[in-house]
Amino acid sequence: MQSRRQFVKAMAVGTLQIPLAGMLSCSSAKQPSENNLKISLAQWSLHRAFEKGELQPANFAAIARQYNIEAVEYVNGFYRDKGSDEKFWNELKQTADNEGVKNLLIMIDEEGDLGNPDAAARTTSIENHYKWLHAANLLGCHSVRVNAFGEGSKEEVQRAMIDSMQRLGEYAAPLNLNVLIENHGLYSSDGKWVAEVIRQSGKTNCGTLPDFGNWCLSAKWGTTQIECAEVYDRYLGVADLLPFAKGVSAKSYAFDADGNETRIDYPRLLKLVKDAGFDGYVGIEFEGFDMAEPEGIRATKKLLESSWQQLL
């Protein structure tokens, strides 16, 4: 299986086929909830099917509806050649609107390191993100998700990230967008490190997207599905990031016979989410190896709903 890094690079050289008959649309329809639990679907949950051509990225809103989910989170790697294509994004929004699906955010990968201590290289990375902010604005999203990667000491990369978040936050404000950091490996999986970046950015539209699963400090992308030399405590990390959260990513890998996630205590994490007063969407991001993606999405949705019910 390809890593996210390999996958997004592969998508960069591909072209997106959009069958006219399959065009969808996006709007402000209400999200069905389980006692105030709002669930969205992250596009990465179906990355294998998109990669193989079994599903078309332009049909994502309609695909989400098949799971009775009415809010979606896009991944820029599926639309690499469409970044600056305003016509495409307007059409994608219209297709989602037609489906009664709400567009929430775009996850941005492989546009350069925002934590690069080199000022010129960092500026290039910041500017590479602009097209995706405009795309998110056209889609009616509330946020973009960025990565906090960079080569250097913890302090050097943190200073660089503060600068990037301040500049991206300023650029995003007129577009009515938030800029969110997700724990995604290396320094970004240190919850306190990320929280300090957000604090020092001083921007109200800079925040976090805490992910239940990406807490590997010794590898980029941060997955804890595979062996990791150094792991940040996931429960501490989610707690670190929740005060700044404008979204939550419910990562899942595998399930036992009772439907519980085998690595992640969902009731414990959702209690943190609820107790923090978070009222946004919790996005399903299935990433398991041992079951089909549709099964993983359904299992995650069921677990989210049952775990939330336990908290009421």
C-alpha positions as CSV (number, residue, x, y, z in Angstrom):
1,M,0.0,0.0,0.0
2,Q,1.2,3.5,-0.8
3,S,1.8,6.0,2.0
4,R,0.0,9.3,1.8
5,R,3.3,11.0,0.7
6,Q,3.6,8.5,-2.2
7,F,-0.1,8.7,-3.0
8,V,-0.3,12.5,-3.3
9,K,2.8,12.6,-5.4
10,A,1.2,10.0,-7.7
11,M,-1.9,12.1,-7.9
12,A,0.2,15.2,-8.8
13,V,1.1,13.7,-12.2
14,G,-2.4,12.3,-12.9
15,T,-5.4,13.9,-14.4
16,L,-8.9,14.0,-12.9
17,Q,-11.6,12.5,-15.0
18,I,-15.0,14.1,-14.3
19,P,-17.9,12.3,-16.1
20,L,-20.5,15.0,-16.9
21,A,-23.3,12.6,-16.0
22,G,-21.9,12.2,-12.5
23,M,-21.5,15.8,-11.5
24,L,-22.8,16.5,-8.0
25,S,-23.2,19.6,-5.8
26,C,-22.8,21.2,-2.2
27,S,-24.9,23.4,0.1
28,S,-26.0,24.3,3.6
29,A,-28.2,21.3,4.3
30,K,-28.5,20.3,7.9
31,Q,-26.3,17.4,9.1
32,P,-28.2,14.6,10.7
33,S,-26.9,14.0,14.2
34,E,-27.1,11.5,16.9
35,N,-28.0,13.7,19.9
36,N,-25.9,16.6,18.6
37,L,-23.1,14.5,17.3
38,K,-22.3,15.9,13.8
39,I,-20.4,13.5,11.6
40,S,-18.5,14.2,8.4
41,L,-16.5,12.0,6.0
42,A,-12.8,12.6,5.2
43,Q,-12.0,11.8,1.6
44,W,-8.9,9.9,2.7
45,S,-11.2,7.1,4.0
46,L,-11.6,6.0,0.4
47,H,-8.2,6.8,-0.9
48,R,-7.6,3.2,-2.2
49,A,-10.8,3.3,-4.3
50,F,-9.9,6.7,-5.7
51,E,-6.4,5.7,-6.5
52,K,-7.5,2.6,-8.3
53,G,-10.1,4.5,-10.3
54,E,-13.0,2.6,-8.8
55,L,-14.4,5.9,-7.6
56,Q,-14.2,9.4,-9.1
57,P,-13.1,12.2,-6.8
58,A,-15.6,14.6,-8.3
59,N,-18.4,12.3,-7.1
60,F,-17.3,12.5,-3.4
61,A,-20.4,14.3,-2.2
62,A,-22.8,11.7,-3.7
63,I,-20.5,9.0,-2.3
64,A,-20.8,10.4,1.2
65,R,-24.6,10.4,0.9
66,Q,-24.5,6.6,0.5
67,Y,-23.3,6.4,4.1
68,N,-26.0,8.8,5.3
69,I,-23.3,11.5,5.8
70,E,-24.0,15.0,4.7
71,A,-20.7,16.8,5.3
72,V,-17.3,16.2,3.7
73,E,-13.6,17.0,4.0
74,Y,-11.6,17.0,0.8
75,V,-7.9,16.1,0.2
76,N,-6.1,18.3,-2.3
77,G,-4.0,15.4,-3.6
78,F,-7.1,14.1,-5.5
79,Y,-7.4,17.4,-7.3
80,R,-3.7,18.3,-7.9
81,D,-4.2,19.7,-11.4
82,K,-7.3,21.6,-10.5
83,G,-5.9,23.9,-7.8
84,S,-6.4,27.1,-9.7
85,D,-9.4,26.0,-11.8
86,E,-12.2,28.2,-10.5
87,K,-14.7,26.7,-12.9
88,F,-14.0,23.3,-11.5
89,W,-14.5,24.3,-7.9
90,N,-17.7,26.2,-8.7
91,E,-19.0,23.1,-10.4
92,L,-17.9,20.9,-7.5
93,K,-19.8,23.2,-5.1
94,Q,-22.9,23.0,-7.3
95,T,-22.8,19.2,-7.4
96,A,-22.5,19.1,-3.6
97,D,-25.3,21.6,-3.2
98,N,-27.5,19.3,-5.4
99,E,-26.7,16.4,-3.1
100,G,-27.5,18.4,0.0
101,V,-23.9,17.9,1.2
102,K,-21.9,20.6,3.1
103,N,-18.3,21.2,2.3
104,L,-16.2,21.6,5.4
105,L,-12.5,21.9,4.6
106,I,-9.6,21.0,2.3
107,M,-6.7,19.0,3.6
108,I,-3.5,20.4,2.0
109,D,-0.5,18.2,1.6
110,E,2.8,18.4,-0.4
111,E,3.0,22.2,-1.0
112,G,6.2,22.7,0.8
113,D,7.2,22.9,4.5
114,L,5.5,25.8,6.3
115,G,8.0,25.1,9.1
116,N,11.0,25.7,7.0
117,P,13.5,27.9,8.8
118,D,14.7,29.3,5.5
119,A,12.6,32.5,5.0
120,A,12.6,32.4,1.2
121,A,11.7,28.7,1.0
122,R,9.0,29.3,3.6
123,T,7.5,32.1,1.6
124,T,7.3,29.9,-1.4
125,S,5.5,27.2,0.6
126,I,3.0,29.8,2.0
127,E,2.2,31.1,-1.5
128,N,1.8,27.5,-2.7
129,H,-1.1,27.2,-0.3
130,Y,-3.0,30.2,-1.6
131,K,-4.7,28.4,-4.5
132,W,-6.2,25.9,-2.1
133,L,-7.5,28.6,0.2
134,H,-9.3,30.1,-2.8
135,A,-10.6,26.7,-3.8
136,A,-11.9,26.2,-0.2
137,N,-13.6,29.6,-0.3
138,L,-15.3,28.7,-3.6
139,L,-16.5,25.4,-2.1
140,G,-18.0,27.3,0.9
141,C,-15.6,25.5,3.4
142,H,-14.9,26.9,6.8
143,S,-11.2,25.8,6.9
144,V,-8.2,24.4,5.3
145,R,-5.9,22.0,7.1
146,V,-2.1,22.4,6.8
147,N,0.9,20.5,8.0
148,A,3.5,21.7,10.5
149,F,6.6,20.2,8.9
150,G,10.1,21.5,8.6
151,E,13.7,20.5,9.1
152,G,15.6,22.1,12.0
153,S,15.5,22.1,15.8
154,K,12.1,22.1,17.6
155,E,12.5,25.8,18.3
156,E,13.5,26.8,14.8
157,V,10.6,24.9,13.2
158,Q,8.2,26.3,15.8
159,R,9.3,29.9,15.0
160,A,8.9,29.3,11.3
161,M,5.4,27.8,11.8
162,I,4.3,30.7,13.9
163,D,5.3,33.0,11.1
164,S,3.5,30.9,8.5
165,M,0.4,30.6,10.5
166,Q,0.3,34.4,11.1
167,R,0.7,35.0,7.3
168,L,-1.7,32.3,6.2
169,G,-4.2,33.4,8.9
170,E,-4.1,37.0,7.6
171,Y,-4.5,35.8,4.0
172,A,-7.4,33.5,4.9
173,A,-9.4,36.1,6.9
174,P,-11.0,37.9,4.0
175,L,-11.9,34.5,2.5
176,N,-13.8,33.6,5.8
177,L,-11.5,30.7,6.3
178,N,-9.7,29.1,9.3
179,V,-6.2,27.6,9.0
180,L,-5.9,24.4,11.0
181,I,-2.9,22.4,12.0
182,E,-3.4,18.6,12.3
183,N,-1.1,16.4,14.3
184,H,0.6,14.6,11.4
185,G,3.9,13.3,12.7
186,L,7.3,14.6,13.9
187,Y,7.0,17.9,15.9
188,S,3.3,18.3,14.8
189,S,2.4,15.2,16.9
190,D,3.6,17.0,20.1
191,G,0.3,18.5,21.3
192,K,1.9,21.2,23.4
193,W,4.2,22.2,20.6
194,V,1.3,22.8,18.3
195,A,-0.8,24.5,20.9
196,E,2.1,27.0,21.4
197,V,2.2,27.7,17.7
198,I,-1.5,28.5,17.7
199,R,-1.2,30.7,20.8
200,Q,1.7,32.7,19.5
201,S,0.1,33.1,16.0
202,G,-2.3,35.5,17.7
203,K,-4.9,34.8,15.0
204,T,-8.4,33.9,15.9
205,N,-8.8,32.0,12.6
206,C,-5.8,29.8,13.3
207,G,-6.6,26.6,15.1
208,T,-6.3,22.8,15.2
209,L,-7.7,19.6,13.8
210,P,-6.9,17.0,16.4
211,D,-6.6,13.5,14.9
212,F,-7.3,10.5,17.1
213,G,-4.5,8.5,15.4
214,N,-1.5,10.5,14.2
215,W,0.8,10.6,17.3
216,C,4.1,9.2,16.0
217,L,6.8,11.7,16.8
218,S,9.5,9.8,14.9
219,A,7.9,9.7,11.4
220,K,6.3,12.0,9.0
221,W,2.5,11.6,8.7
222,G,2.4,10.3,12.2
223,T,0.4,7.1,11.8
224,T,0.3,4.9,14.9
225,Q,-1.1,2.0,12.9
226,I,2.4,0.7,12.2
227,E,5.4,0.4,14.5
228,C,6.6,3.8,15.8
229,A,9.8,4.5,17.8
230,E,8.3,7.4,19.8
231,V,4.6,8.0,20.4
232,Y,3.0,11.0,22.1
233,D,0.1,10.0,24.3
234,R,-3.0,10.3,22.1
235,Y,-5.4,11.3,25.0
236,L,-3.0,14.0,26.2
237,G,-2.5,15.2,22.7
238,V,-6.2,15.5,21.9
239,A,-6.7,17.4,25.2
240,D,-3.8,19.7,24.2
241,L,-5.4,20.6,20.9
242,L,-9.1,20.7,21.8
243,P,-9.0,24.3,23.1
244,F,-8.1,25.4,19.6
245,A,-10.1,22.8,17.6
246,K,-12.4,23.8,14.7
247,G,-12.7,20.2,13.6
248,V,-11.9,16.7,14.9
249,S,-10.6,13.8,12.9
250,A,-11.8,10.3,14.1
251,K,-9.1,8.1,12.8
252,S,-9.8,4.4,12.8
253,Y,-7.8,1.3,11.8
254,A,-9.4,-1.9,13.0
255,F,-12.3,-3.2,15.0
256,D,-12.9,-6.1,17.4
257,A,-15.9,-8.4,17.4
258,D,-17.8,-5.9,19.6
259,G,-17.2,-3.1,17.2
260,N,-14.6,-1.3,19.3
261,E,-11.5,0.2,17.7
262,T,-8.6,-2.0,18.7
263,R,-6.0,0.8,19.3
264,I,-8.1,3.8,20.3
265,D,-10.5,4.2,23.2
266,Y,-13.3,6.1,21.4
267,P,-15.5,6.7,24.5
268,R,-12.6,8.2,26.3
269,L,-11.7,10.5,23.4
270,L,-15.2,11.5,22.7
271,K,-15.7,12.4,26.4
272,L,-12.7,14.8,26.0
273,V,-14.4,16.2,22.9
274,K,-17.8,16.6,24.6
275,D,-16.3,18.0,27.9
276,A,-14.4,20.6,25.9
277,G,-17.6,22.0,24.5
278,F,-16.6,21.2,21.0
279,D,-19.7,21.7,18.7
280,G,-18.2,21.1,15.2
281,Y,-18.0,18.1,13.0
282,V,-16.2,14.9,13.9
283,G,-14.8,13.5,10.6
284,I,-14.5,9.8,9.9
285,E,-11.1,9.0,8.6
286,F,-10.8,5.2,8.2
287,E,-7.2,4.1,7.4
288,G,-7.1,0.4,8.1
289,F,-5.4,-2.3,6.2
290,D,-7.5,-5.3,7.1
291,M,-11.0,-4.4,6.0
292,A,-12.7,-2.8,3.0
293,E,-13.0,0.9,3.1
294,P,-16.8,1.0,3.0
295,E,-16.9,-1.5,5.9
296,G,-14.4,0.7,7.8
297,I,-16.4,3.8,7.3
298,R,-19.6,2.2,8.5
299,A,-17.9,0.6,11.5
300,T,-16.4,4.0,12.5
301,K,-19.8,5.7,12.1
302,K,-21.5,3.1,14.3
303,L,-18.8,3.3,16.9
304,L,-18.9,7.2,17.0
305,E,-22.7,7.1,17.5
306,S,-22.7,4.4,20.1
307,S,-19.8,6.0,22.0
308,W,-21.5,9.4,22.0
309,Q,-24.7,7.8,23.2
310,Q,-22.8,6.5,26.2
311,L,-21.9,10.0,27.2
312,L,-25.5,11.3,27.3
